[in-house]
Amino acid sequence: MNRPQRLLSMLVVLRARSRVTAAELAEEFGVSERTVLRDVETLAAADLPVVAERGRYGGIVMLPGRQTDLNRLNASEVDV
């Protein structure tokens, strides 16, 4: 899976689950936890409502009230 596909898949996972750890995403996508954290930084820099929260009960979350509508993507955007 290339990076654009992984970023889109990460958004789909975050919409389905309210909170997920970097370790869980790393295992699911076959990358390192550091790569997952870089991907989260990329999504946040693109003004998407995704943040990594530190601590025992932390994880990667999509901020409430700012859901991303993935249904608006056209076929060429999905195939990136």
Backbone torsions as a table, in degrees:
resi	resn	phi	psi	omega
1	MET	NA	129.5	179.6
2	ASN	-84.6	171.8	-172.9
3	ARG	-61.8	-48.0	178.6
4	PRO	-57.5	-40.2	177.8
5	GLN	-65.2	-40.0	179.7
6	ARG	-65.1	-40.9	179.4
7	LEU	-63.0	-43.5	178.0
8	LEU	-65.3	-42.4	178.3
9	SER	-63.3	-36.4	178.7
10	MET	-63.1	-40.9	177.4
11	LEU	-63.3	-39.3	178.9
12	VAL	-64.1	-43.9	179.0
13	VAL	-62.2	-43.5	-178.5
14	LEU	-67.7	-29.4	174.5
15	ARG	-70.9	-33.7	-177.7
16	ALA	-78.7	-34.5	-179.0
17	ARG	-120.1	140.2	-176.4
18	SER	-72.7	-31.3	-177.6
19	ARG	-148.9	136.7	179.4
20	VAL	-143.7	145.8	-179.4
21	THR	-86.2	159.6	176.5
22	ALA	-61.2	-37.0	179.6
23	ALA	-63.4	-41.0	179.1
24	GLU	-64.7	-44.3	178.7
25	LEU	-66.5	-39.3	179.6
26	ALA	-60.3	-43.9	179.3
27	GLU	-66.6	-41.7	-178.1
28	GLU	-64.6	-37.7	-176.2
29	PHE	-100.9	-2.2	176.8
30	GLY	69.8	35.7	178.3
31	VAL	-129.1	177.2	179.1
32	SER	-81.2	161.7	175.8
33	GLU	-62.4	-35.8	179.1
34	ARG	-63.7	-38.2	176.9
35	THR	-63.6	-41.2	177.3
36	VAL	-60.2	-44.4	-179.9
37	LEU	-65.4	-36.9	174.8
38	ARG	-64.5	-39.1	177.8
39	ASP	-63.9	-39.9	177.4
40	VAL	-62.4	-42.0	177.1
41	GLU	-61.5	-39.8	178.4
42	THR	-63.9	-44.6	179.2
43	LEU	-63.8	-42.6	179.2
44	ALA	-64.8	-39.5	179.2
45	ALA	-65.9	-25.6	177.4
46	ALA	-85.9	12.6	177.8
47	ASP	65.4	32.0	173.1
48	LEU	-94.2	147.2	-172.7
49	PRO	-78.9	55.4	-177.6
50	VAL	-119.5	130.5	178.6
51	VAL	-138.4	155.0	173.2
52	ALA	-105.4	123.9	178.4
53	GLU	-104.5	130.4	-179.0
54	ARG	-84.3	165.9	173.4
55	GLY	106.9	175.9	-175.7
56	ARG	-57.1	-40.3	-178.6
57	TYR	-105.3	21.5	-179.7
58	GLY	-78.9	-171.9	-179.8
59	GLY	156.4	-172.0	178.7
60	ILE	-101.8	128.2	-174.9
61	VAL	-133.9	156.4	169.4
62	MET	-99.1	126.8	-175.4
63	LEU	-61.6	139.2	-179.9
64	PRO	-67.3	147.5	177.2
65	GLY	81.0	-4.5	-179.9
66	ARG	-128.7	49.6	-179.4
67	GLN	-65.1	142.2	178.2
68	THR	-93.2	126.2	-179.4
69	ASP	-86.2	97.7	-179.4
70	LEU	-75.1	-13.0	178.8
71	ASN	-70.4	-14.5	-179.7
72	ARG	-83.7	-6.1	178.8
73	LEU	-73.0	138.7	175.4
74	ASN	-90.7	173.9	-174.7
75	ALA	-59.4	-39.3	-178.8
76	SER	-68.9	-32.1	177.8
77	GLU	-71.7	-37.6	179.2
78	VAL	-67.6	-35.1	-177.6
79	ASP	-81.4	1.5	-177.8
80	VAL	-57.2	NA	NA
